[in-house]
Amino acid sequence: MIQSIIQLKTTIGLSSTSLDVKEILNALAASAVSDQNSQRCLNALGKLKRCEMHTTHLMNEGNEKTLKQAGLNLTTDAKLPFPED
């Protein structure tokens, strides 16, 4: 499923073939129709509510929003690049 999405992005000429969180969740949901393991993962997503997720890099707003909607508490130790005085 994921490889198919990457191929589609390449075919239509997108500069980035990386999948964002929403695309990954959509791929999981689509796979769950015919794959028992994907269905089990989809059913377990609710268990992530109120769990902590730490990242060492800044996330884009879309990924951060999707993860918060899923109920994850996000933390980061990333540093914003400020110009030196």
N, C-alpha and C positions, 0 to 999 in steps of 0.2 A: 504494500500500500504506500509506504513512504517513498520507495524508489519510484513508483509511478507518479507521485506528486512532484518529485525532483525532476523527473523527465519532462513533465508538463511545463514546469517553470523554465527549463532549458529550451524547450521547443518554442515557447512564446517569447523567448529572448529576455527574460528577467535577469538582471545582473547578479542577483543573489539567489542561490538555490537552497539556502538554509530555511528550515521550517520554523515558524514561530509556535508558541505554545498552543494557540487556538487551532492552527493547522494540524498539529500533532494530536490534539484531542479529537478533532474531526476525523482524522485517519483512524484513531482508536475506535470511535463510534461506528464508522463504516465497516471496519474489520470485524466488529463484534457481531455483525449479522451472520457471519459464516465461520467465525473462529471462536472456539470455546475459551481459549486463554485470554483473548481480547475482551470477551464478555465478562470474564472474572475480574479483569483489571478495571473495566468500566464500572462494575458493581462495587468495587472496593474504593473508588475515588472519594466517596463520602467519608471514609475513615481518615482522610487527610485534613479534614476540617480541624482548625485550631492547632495544627502541627506547625513546627518551626521549619523554615527553609532559609538557609544562609547562602549567599552568593558572594564571590570575591570580585565580581565585576558589576558595573552599572547595567541594569536591564532597561530595555526600551519600555516606553509607557504602556504599549499594548500588551506585552508579556506580563508586566507587573500587574496590570489591571485584571487580566485573566486569572492569574494565580491568586490574587486577592479575592476575586469572585468565587474561586474554588474553596475559599476559606483558609488559605495558608497565611501564616504570619511571616512576613519577609524581613530579613535583616541583611545588611551588607557591610563590608569593610572597605569597599571601593572608595577611592579618593577622586574628587572632582578636580579636573585639571585647570587650575587657576594660573593666569600669567603672573610671573614674579614682578614685584615692584622695583 
